[in-house]
Amino acid sequence: MVKLVATLGTSPWRAIESFLYLVRKGENIDEVRLVTTSNAEAKKAWKMLRLMFVCCIQDKFPKVEISEHPLDIEDIYTEDDLRS
C-alpha cells in the first residue's frame, strides 16, 4: 500500500500529474492525501480536484481513495508560516 501525500495550492493539476506519473512508474498508490489551507482559491482547487478524481480517475483506478487534510492557516507565504 502506497500513499501519495501532497500539498494543494490553487492549482489541482500538480497533484494529478504527480499521481499519474507515479502510477506510470509502477507505484501501486491506494490513497491520495492532500494537505490544504483555508485559502478560498485552495478550497476551490480541492473541489475541482475531488470532482476530477470522481469523474475521471476513479473510473480507471477504483480502489484509490482521496482525502483532504486541512491546515488552520490562510496560506503559506513565509518561512514563519511553516512554523505555525
Stockholm file with secondary structure:
# STOCKHOLM 1.0

chainA/1-84         MVKLVATLGTSPWRAIESFLYLVRKGENIDEVRLVTTSNAEAKKAWKMLRLMFVCCIQDKFPKVEISEHPLDIEDIYTEDDLRS
#=GR chainA/1-84 SS CEEEEEECCSCTHHHHHHHHHHHHTTCCEEEEEEEECSCHHHHHHHHHHHHHIIIIIHHHCTTCEEEEEECSSSCCCSHHHHHC
#=GC SS_cons        CEEEEEECCSCTHHHHHHHHHHHHTTCCEEEEEEEECSCHHHHHHHHHHHHHIIIIIHHHCTTCEEEEEECSSSCCCSHHHHHC
//
